[in-house]
Amino acid sequence: MSTQPQERPDDGSTLGLGNSPLYWEGWIAAALLMVLTFVIALQIVGRLGVLPGQVWTEELTRWLWVWAALIGCAATQAHQQHLRMDVFSNHLPPAARRVSDRLQQLLGLAVVCYLGWQGWRGVLRTWHNESVTLPVTDAVLYAALPLAMLLWAVRLLRELFTRQSKQ
Amino acid sequence: MTLTLFIAGWLLLVILGTPIGMSMVVSSLGYFLYAGTGLGFSAQRIVDGLNSFPVIAVPLFILAANLFNVSGITNHLFGFASSLVGHVRGGLGHVNILASLFFSGMSGSALADAGGLGKLEAKAMHDAGYPQDLSASLTAVSALLGPLVPPSIPMVIYGVISGASIGGLFLGGIIPGLLCTIAMMVMLYIVAGRRSLPVERRTPAREVARLFVYSLPALLTPVVIIGGIFSGLFSPTEAAAVTVAYALLVSSLIYRQMSFKKLWSCFYDTTIVSSAIAWNLGGVAMMGVVLAMENAPAQMTVLFTTWADGPVVFLLLVCLLLLVLGCFIDLLALLLVLVPSLIPVATTFGIDPVHFGVVVILTLMIGTITPPMGMVLFVVAQSHDYPVHKLAVAILPWLLPLLIVLVAMVLYPPIVTFLPNLFMGT
């Protein structure tokens, strides 16, 4: 997988992403979502008695969702799909809007760096807590946050420098 | 005072264009810093907020809608709706509404309806010579049926935050969804007479039957979901996974439109949209701590009990508040931030949480088609190639049937509670 986004044809799918490129963080998150769907299917067939039921499926599903959702945040940033209200900011004079956008990017960067650091502390804090049903420590769950924040910070930095060079 | 400053700071960030989830995180961190407590565990709140099994129904229902959208089922549904009501005065307008009702049984998102089926409706109505203002307005207003008729993503989120039965909410939305459909069709019938809209030729019964058979697998989706939940076979999240499997089977084996490329694309797009929602949920988990520390629900109770002397007045006040705020604030943000503080007040007034939820969701959905912050409005304006500011005016009369149903739901709760009571015996 390259770090450059891949183009894809418009297959008419879904919610407006259409012809937009694919980012590798999104690939990872989509793969996790695929595994999650499979694990829930396993849970259902297990409970219906088709296959032996497993106690760990629900917890694994939740963990996969946390990982997919957080890792996907960086790709969502790259696609500019984080929900925002730009009706008022669109009416700002161009110079003021540029300043406002730049300040928000810097604020976003500071916040994700802070959350990444706090997230890492969370990993250390939960290192010795054993998961209820999975044979790993809870730190695996909380590790999603610092990693996701790191990826998001890289995306924000790329945006900051790319846009600056365009200007 | 601190709470007011906190809310004002958050709103300022939102107005400046900061992403909603990020604005919640920033304002919450600011509060924790000011209060001198809560910072250490702030990041953990995001993970804990997401670490919930019911929430997983959200990405799965989005995925199911995406799979149905690429399967070409929208063409069959549109054809079937056309064969049923195309010959009635208002022709394709009625088809637009009915096709949205059918699609709402597979999708829980108004945006999926507006963005998927909406494109098809725009082309068909444009080719038939329908005025653009009318076709765009009908597509936008009928897209609201998506989250009213099960499955429904806002209902899943409301169920998670309120603890109300998600299955009960799904059942509670059926009669209001049907009433909204009828109300819109009645209004269209009246408008069609005045504007001399074209009608389609009547479809022979044999052709109707053929189209019905083609559409049947898709039309059965809500039966699979509701049936699965109420027979005790699945939880709502599992029902969402079953819907994904069902959509996959239907699109690959029956409609033969699925390829690995399309499947991957559906998963990818679902991830992007779900991550945006998840980040908001994480922000709300943090903001929820602030609201709890400031005792916001209690403050809200005092405020509303001063103004309202009974459940009807309270519900009408809530509707009014959400309709006004819905013009400026995104549905999800209102649902996640404001509604949790209103639920204890509704309980104080003895309002059934399912009744309250469905009323709130219809009200918030109306907010998605009112300017300036109307997400559905933007998507429909794009798919119909019609300016947003013109659509924002053209759609106003079409709010009337929705508002009539909303008031009816407030005044007569059994419209919502009849089916949940019948099936769940509460």
Interface residues (C-beta under 8 A of the other chain):
Chain A: R8 D11 G12 S13 T14 L15 G16 L17 L22 G26 W27 A29 A30 A31 L33 M34 L36 T37 I40 A41 Q43 I44 L48 E58 T61 R62 W63 W65 V66 A68 A69 L70 I71 G72 C73 A75 T76 H79 Q81 H82 L83 R84 M85 D86 V87 F88 S89 N90 S100 D101 Q104 L107 G108 V111 Y114 L115 Q118 G119 R121 G122 L141 Y142 A144 L145
Chain B: V14 I15 L16 G17 T18 P19 I20 G21 M22 V25 V26 L29 L39 G40 F41 S42 A43 Q44 I46 V47 L50 N51 S52 F53 V55 I56 P59 L60 I62 L63 A65 N66 N69 V70 S109 L111 A112 G115 G116 K119 L233 F234 T237 E238 A241 V242 V244 A245 K261 K262 W264 S265 C266 F267 Y268 D269 T270 T271 I272 V273 S274 S275 A276 I277 A278 W279 N280 G282 F328 I329 D330 L332 A333 P371 P372 M373 V379 Q382
